[in-house]
């Protein structure tokens, strides 16, 4: 499933073609994705102008002139592709071969600036909702989310307070969207490696008994921000389905230090450890037992 960097990459690709443009025509080619489309979905979008494209955790949020927000989730395999009506596609090494997947083009937005934005989702785990802006924070998808790890307020103190008293593993705690919004398996593994912290460590150990920050919490918060920013600059990670809006693959998978690197030498300077794979909560965890304590 796409994590925060992949969703942020998509947001940045949609922003220049959606913000300030009007939905001239909307095609919903089936009645549902993971969930049914909202009642009168097409009618509520057509004629409306997009005032902004934001992101909350792994959700894309398009504010429209009616006062509603179009909430979009990529699910397991969803992707957006942008073309202009006058464009002729030029295949390249990583060109998105649309013809092979056109049966899974489920939603198409025709914008007033000539952009044609297609949502393709072979597994149909993605979804779209329309929510009143003043009710967004109360929506079940949004209400329980924790802080944004790239927000200005996110730091070691905030992370320590969220983990204080937690008896779960640090890996499980960071994967909990109530503690940190937008993180998933890949970036939790990578951040823990950068911070030299074991995924098996008890989450409460990055805080004092009173819940105050420790050096471990500060290092981990910094590592989370750094790995997410690095991944965004690389266009996210393409393991199976992620594509940028121009069809290109993300490249951060070529920079993984531990994820899917079991049996290889740890890349940390002076570390002689070997990356190991274990299973935590049914998910694979990759770490270096030598330098992550």
C-alpha positions as CSV (number, residue, x, y, z in Angstrom):
1,X,0.0,0.0,0.0
2,X,1.4,3.5,-0.8
3,X,2.7,5.2,2.2
4,X,3.1,9.0,2.9
5,X,5.9,9.7,0.4
6,X,4.1,8.0,-2.5
7,X,0.8,9.9,-1.7
8,X,2.7,13.2,-1.3
9,X,4.4,12.5,-4.7
10,X,0.9,12.1,-6.3
11,X,-0.4,15.2,-4.6
12,X,2.5,17.2,-6.0
13,X,1.7,15.8,-9.5
14,X,-2.0,16.7,-9.2
15,X,-1.6,20.1,-7.8
16,X,-0.6,22.0,-10.9
17,X,-3.4,20.5,-13.0
18,X,-6.2,20.5,-10.5
19,X,-5.8,23.7,-8.4
20,X,-7.8,26.5,-10.0
21,X,-9.4,24.3,-12.6
22,X,-13.0,23.3,-12.9
23,X,-14.5,19.8,-13.3
24,X,-16.0,20.0,-16.8
25,X,-17.0,16.4,-17.0
26,X,-16.6,13.5,-14.5
27,X,-16.8,9.8,-15.5
28,X,-17.5,7.2,-12.8
29,X,-17.3,4.1,-14.8
30,X,-18.6,1.8,-12.1
31,X,-20.8,2.2,-9.1
32,X,-18.1,1.5,-6.5
33,X,-14.5,1.0,-5.7
34,X,-13.8,-0.4,-2.2
35,X,-16.9,1.4,-1.1
36,X,-19.9,2.8,-3.2
37,X,-19.4,6.3,-4.6
38,X,-21.2,9.0,-2.7
39,X,-24.8,9.7,-3.7
40,X,-24.9,12.0,-6.8
41,X,-21.0,11.8,-7.0
42,X,-20.7,13.1,-10.6
43,X,-23.3,15.9,-10.2
44,X,-21.7,17.1,-7.0
45,X,-18.3,17.5,-8.8
46,X,-19.2,18.8,-12.2
47,X,-19.1,22.5,-12.5
48,X,-17.1,22.9,-9.2
49,X,-13.6,24.5,-9.1
50,X,-10.7,23.0,-7.1
51,X,-9.3,25.6,-4.7
52,X,-6.5,23.4,-3.2
53,X,-5.0,19.9,-3.1
54,X,-3.8,18.7,0.3
55,X,-2.8,15.6,2.0
56,X,-3.6,14.1,5.4
57,X,-1.6,10.9,6.2
58,X,-2.3,8.7,3.2
59,X,-5.3,10.6,2.0
60,X,-5.5,13.1,-0.8
61,X,-7.9,16.0,-0.1
62,X,-9.2,18.3,-2.9
63,X,-11.1,21.3,-1.6
64,X,-13.9,22.3,-4.1
65,X,-16.0,25.5,-4.4
66,X,-19.2,23.8,-3.1
67,X,-17.6,23.7,0.4
68,X,-17.0,20.0,0.1
69,X,-13.7,18.0,0.1
70,X,-13.1,15.2,-2.3
71,X,-11.2,12.6,-0.2
72,X,-9.2,10.1,-2.3
73,X,-7.4,7.0,-1.1
74,X,-5.1,5.0,-3.4
75,X,-5.7,1.7,-1.7
76,X,-3.3,-1.1,-2.7
77,X,-2.9,-0.5,-6.4
78,X,-4.5,2.9,-7.2
79,X,-2.7,5.5,-9.4
80,X,-3.5,8.7,-11.1
81,X,-2.3,9.5,-14.6
82,X,-2.4,13.0,-16.1
83,X,-2.6,13.8,-19.8
84,X,-3.8,16.9,-21.7
85,X,-6.3,16.5,-24.4
86,X,-3.7,17.7,-26.9
87,X,-0.9,15.4,-25.6
88,X,0.5,12.5,-27.6
89,X,2.0,10.0,-25.2
90,X,5.7,9.3,-25.8
91,X,6.7,5.9,-24.4
92,X,10.0,5.9,-22.5
93,X,11.8,3.4,-20.3
94,X,9.2,3.9,-17.5
95,X,6.2,5.0,-19.5
96,X,2.8,3.9,-18.1
97,X,1.3,1.7,-20.8
98,X,-2.3,2.8,-20.5
99,X,-3.7,0.5,-23.1
100,X,-2.9,-2.6,-21.1
101,X,-4.7,-1.3,-18.0
102,X,-7.6,0.7,-19.5
103,X,-10.2,-1.8,-18.1
104,X,-9.2,-0.6,-14.7
105,X,-9.6,3.2,-15.4
106,X,-12.5,3.7,-13.1
107,X,-12.7,7.5,-12.7
108,X,-11.8,10.2,-15.2
109,X,-11.8,13.9,-14.4
110,X,-11.9,16.2,-17.4
111,X,-10.7,19.6,-16.2
112,X,-11.3,23.1,-17.6
113,X,-7.6,23.5,-18.4
114,X,-7.6,20.6,-20.7
115,X,-6.1,18.1,-18.3
116,X,-7.6,14.6,-18.3
117,X,-6.9,12.9,-14.9
118,X,-7.5,9.2,-14.7
119,X,-7.7,7.0,-11.6
120,X,-6.7,3.4,-12.3
121,X,-7.1,0.8,-9.7
122,X,-6.9,-2.9,-10.7
123,X,-7.6,-4.3,-7.2
124,X,-10.3,-1.7,-6.4
125,X,-9.1,-1.1,-2.8
126,X,-9.1,2.7,-3.3
127,X,-12.0,4.9,-2.7
128,X,-13.4,8.4,-3.0
129,X,-15.7,10.3,-0.6
130,X,-17.2,13.8,-0.6
131,X,-17.3,15.4,2.9
132,X,-18.3,18.9,4.0
133,X,-15.0,20.8,4.9
134,X,-16.4,21.8,8.3
135,X,-17.1,18.1,9.1
136,X,-13.8,16.6,7.8
137,X,-12.1,16.4,11.1
138,X,-15.0,14.3,12.5
139,X,-15.0,11.9,9.6
140,X,-14.1,8.3,10.7
141,X,-11.2,8.1,8.2
142,X,-9.6,11.3,9.6
143,X,-10.7,11.7,13.2
144,X,-8.3,9.1,14.8
145,X,-5.2,10.0,12.9
146,X,-2.1,11.0,14.8
147,X,0.3,13.9,14.0
148,X,1.8,14.5,10.6
149,X,5.5,13.4,10.8
150,X,6.5,16.3,8.4
151,X,4.6,18.9,10.4
152,X,6.4,21.6,12.2
153,X,5.1,20.4,15.6
154,X,6.4,16.8,15.2
155,X,9.5,16.2,17.3
156,X,11.0,14.0,19.9
157,X,8.8,15.3,22.7
158,X,5.6,14.6,20.7
159,X,6.8,11.1,19.8
160,X,7.9,10.3,23.3
161,X,4.5,11.4,24.7
162,X,2.7,9.2,22.3
163,X,4.8,6.2,23.1
164,X,5.0,6.6,26.9
165,X,3.6,3.6,28.6
166,X,3.3,1.6,25.4
167,X,4.2,-2.1,25.9
168,X,4.1,-2.9,22.2
169,X,7.2,-3.0,20.1
170,X,8.6,0.2,18.6
171,X,7.8,-1.2,15.2
172,X,4.2,-1.8,16.1
173,X,3.8,1.7,17.7
174,X,5.2,3.5,14.7
175,X,2.9,1.6,12.4
176,X,-0.1,2.7,14.4
177,X,-1.7,5.6,12.5
178,X,-3.0,7.0,15.8
179,X,0.6,7.6,16.9
180,X,2.2,8.8,13.6
181,X,0.0,9.4,10.6
182,X,1.2,8.1,7.2
183,X,4.0,5.7,8.1
184,X,4.0,2.1,6.9
185,X,6.2,-0.9,6.9
186,X,8.9,0.4,4.6
187,X,9.6,3.7,6.2
188,X,9.3,2.5,9.7
189,X,12.0,-0.1,9.0
190,X,14.2,2.6,7.3
191,X,13.7,5.2,10.1
192,X,14.5,2.7,12.9
193,X,17.7,1.8,11.1
194,X,18.8,5.4,10.8
195,X,18.1,6.0,14.4
196,X,20.0,2.8,15.5
197,X,16.9,1.5,17.3
198,X,15.7,-2.1,17.3
199,X,12.2,-2.7,16.0
200,X,11.8,-5.2,18.9
201,X,12.5,-2.5,21.5
202,X,9.6,-1.7,23.7
203,X,8.0,1.6,22.6
204,X,7.9,3.1,26.1
205,X,11.7,3.0,26.3
206,X,12.1,6.2,24.1
207,X,10.3,8.2,26.9
208,X,11.1,8.8,30.5
209,X,8.7,7.5,33.2
210,X,6.9,10.9,33.1
211,X,6.6,10.7,29.3
212,X,9.3,13.2,28.6
213,X,11.6,13.0,25.6
214,X,14.9,11.1,25.6
215,X,17.8,11.3,23.1
216,X,16.3,8.1,21.5
217,X,13.0,9.9,20.8
218,X,14.7,12.9,19.3
219,X,16.9,10.8,17.1
220,X,13.9,8.7,15.9
221,X,11.8,11.8,15.1
222,X,14.7,13.2,13.1
223,X,15.2,9.9,11.3
224,X,11.5,9.7,10.4
225,X,11.5,13.2,8.9
226,X,14.8,12.6,7.0
227,X,13.8,9.3,5.4
228,X,10.4,10.6,4.4
229,X,11.9,13.7,2.8
230,X,14.5,11.6,1.0
231,X,11.8,9.3,-0.3
232,X,9.6,12.2,-1.6
233,X,12.6,13.7,-3.4
234,X,13.0,10.3,-5.1
235,X,9.4,10.1,-6.1
236,X,8.5,7.5,-3.6
237,X,9.2,3.7,-3.7
238,X,7.9,1.6,-6.6
239,X,7.7,-2.0,-5.4
240,X,4.6,-3.2,-7.3
241,X,2.0,-0.6,-8.3
242,X,3.2,2.9,-7.4
243,X,3.5,5.3,-10.3
244,X,3.9,9.1,-10.3
245,X,1.2,11.0,-12.2
246,X,3.4,11.2,-15.3
247,X,3.7,7.5,-15.3
248,X,7.2,7.3,-14.0
249,X,8.3,4.9,-11.3
250,X,9.6,6.2,-7.9
251,X,13.3,5.5,-7.3
252,X,13.7,5.4,-3.5
253,X,13.7,1.6,-3.5
254,X,17.2,1.8,-4.9
255,X,18.2,3.6,-1.7
256,X,16.8,1.2,0.9
257,X,19.2,0.5,3.7
258,X,17.4,-2.5,5.2
259,X,14.0,-3.0,3.7
260,X,14.0,-6.2,1.5
261,X,17.8,-6.4,2.0
262,X,18.0,-9.5,4.2
263,X,21.3,-11.3,4.0
264,X,23.2,-8.2,2.8
265,X,25.9,-6.3,4.8
266,X,24.6,-3.4,6.9
267,X,25.4,-0.1,5.1
268,X,26.1,1.8,8.3
269,X,29.8,2.9,8.4
270,X,32.0,0.6,10.5
271,X,29.1,-1.8,11.2
272,X,29.9,-5.4,10.4
273,X,26.3,-6.6,10.9
274,X,24.1,-8.4,8.4
275,X,20.5,-7.3,7.6
276,X,18.0,-9.8,9.1
277,X,14.3,-10.4,8.4
278,X,11.8,-11.2,11.1
279,X,8.0,-11.2,11.2
280,X,6.2,-8.8,13.5
281,X,2.4,-8.7,13.5
282,X,2.3,-10.7,10.2
283,X,4.5,-8.1,8.4
284,X,8.2,-8.5,7.5
285,X,10.6,-6.4,9.5
286,X,14.1,-5.8,8.2
287,X,16.9,-4.5,10.6
288,X,20.5,-4.9,11.6
289,X,20.9,-6.7,14.9
290,X,24.4,-5.4,15.3
291,X,23.8,-1.6,15.3
292,X,20.1,-1.4,16.1
293,X,19.6,-1.8,19.9
